[in-house]
Amino acid sequence: MNRSIIAREPSEMEEIGVGIAPNLTDGTLVSLVGPLGSGKTTLAKGIAKGLLITDLVVSPSYLLAREYVGRLALHHIDAYRVSSLAELAEVGLDAYLPPETGVSVVEWPERIAGLVELSDVLVTIELLDDGARRVNVTRP
């Protein structure tokens, strides 16, 4: 599943997520790395859609995590305001890294030491000069 894709529209970011979803299984940790406004949440919405989740998927920024149920459970985590696994453990979210069941999708995983290295799927998003995004999907 190593590939590089150029996305010019939010719908294309969502479709990339839809394309990732069929390859996900229980216990998969997906890390989304990219600058603010790069489309991480839009990509997470696509993963949810690909997992047959019909709920409205929104950014977990202020709650740290949201859970959804579809073909697999989706644990959508925003680590932007977190600085360590210990902080996540304080609120019980460390059990999702990696998850025992379901899929965890983490935005800003690079803010927690060692989390990117635990990833089963790593998605890096780069903003290009023309406003498009280069999305690299790898299995480390």
C-alpha positions in Angstrom: 0.0 0.0 0.0 2.9 2.4 -0.7 1.7 5.2 -3.0 1.9 8.9 -3.6 -1.3 10.8 -4.7 -1.9 14.4 -5.7 -5.2 15.7 -4.3 -6.6 19.1 -5.5 -10.0 19.0 -3.9 -11.4 18.0 -0.5 -13.4 15.3 -2.2 -10.2 13.8 -3.5 -8.8 13.7 0.0 -11.9 11.9 1.2 -11.6 9.4 -1.7 -8.0 8.6 -0.6 -9.4 7.7 2.8 -12.1 5.6 1.3 -9.3 3.8 -0.6 -7.3 3.1 2.5 -10.3 1.6 4.5 -10.6 -1.8 2.8 -7.1 -2.7 3.9 -7.7 -1.9 7.5 -8.3 -4.7 10.1 -8.8 -4.9 13.9 -5.8 -3.5 15.7 -4.6 -1.1 12.9 -3.1 2.2 13.9 -3.2 4.9 11.2 -1.2 8.1 11.6 -2.0 11.2 9.7 0.9 13.7 9.6 0.6 17.1 7.9 0.4 20.8 8.6 -2.7 22.6 9.9 -5.3 22.8 7.2 -3.8 20.0 5.1 -6.9 17.8 5.1 -6.2 15.3 7.9 -9.8 15.4 9.2 -11.2 15.2 5.6 -9.1 12.1 5.0 -10.3 10.6 8.3 -13.9 11.2 7.1 -13.0 9.2 4.0 -11.6 6.3 6.1 -14.9 6.4 8.1 -16.9 6.3 4.9 -14.9 3.3 3.7 -15.5 1.6 7.0 -19.3 2.0 6.3 -19.7 4.5 9.1 -22.8 6.7 8.4 -22.4 9.1 11.4 -21.2 12.6 10.7 -17.4 12.5 11.4 -16.0 15.7 12.9 -12.7 16.8 14.2 -12.0 15.5 17.8 -9.9 18.5 18.6 -11.5 19.6 21.8 -12.6 16.1 23.0 -9.3 14.4 22.0 -11.2 11.4 20.6 -14.4 10.4 19.1 -15.6 6.8 18.4 -17.7 5.6 15.5 -19.1 2.2 14.6 -19.1 0.6 11.1 -17.5 -2.4 9.6 -14.9 -1.8 12.3 -14.9 0.6 15.2 -13.1 3.8 14.4 -11.3 5.6 17.2 -10.5 9.1 15.8 -7.9 10.8 18.0 -6.4 14.3 17.8 -3.1 14.5 19.6 -2.4 18.2 18.9 -2.9 19.2 22.5 -1.1 16.1 23.9 2.6 15.8 24.7 3.0 12.2 25.8 1.5 8.8 26.0 1.2 9.4 29.8 -1.3 12.2 29.1 -3.4 9.9 26.9 -3.2 7.2 29.6 -4.6 9.7 32.1 -7.8 9.9 30.1 -7.8 6.2 29.1 -6.9 6.7 25.4 -3.6 4.8 25.5 -5.6 1.6 25.0 -6.2 2.7 21.4 -2.5 3.0 20.5 -2.6 0.5 19.0 -6.2 -0.5 19.5 -7.1 -4.1 20.6 -10.1 -3.9 18.4 -11.1 -1.5 15.7 -9.0 1.1 13.9 -7.3 4.1 15.5 -6.8 7.1 13.3 -4.5 9.7 14.9 -4.1 13.3 13.7 -0.8 14.9 14.9 0.9 11.6 16.0 4.3 13.3 15.8 3.5 15.2 18.9 3.8 12.0 20.9 7.3 10.4 21.0 7.4 7.0 19.3 3.8 7.0 18.1 4.6 7.4 14.4 6.9 4.4 14.6 4.0 2.3 16.0 1.9 3.0 13.0 0.6 0.3 10.7 -0.3 2.9 8.1 1.5 6.2 7.8 -0.1 9.0 5.8 1.9 12.2 5.3 0.4 15.2 3.6 2.5 18.0 2.0 1.0 21.3 0.9 2.2 22.1 -2.6 2.7 25.6 -4.0 -0.4 25.4 -6.2 -2.7 24.6 -3.3 -2.8 20.9 -4.0 -1.7 18.2 -1.5 0.8 15.4 -2.0 -0.4 12.5 0.0 2.0 9.6 0.7 0.5 6.4 2.1 2.9 3.9 3.4 3.0 0.8 5.5 6.2 1.3 7.6 
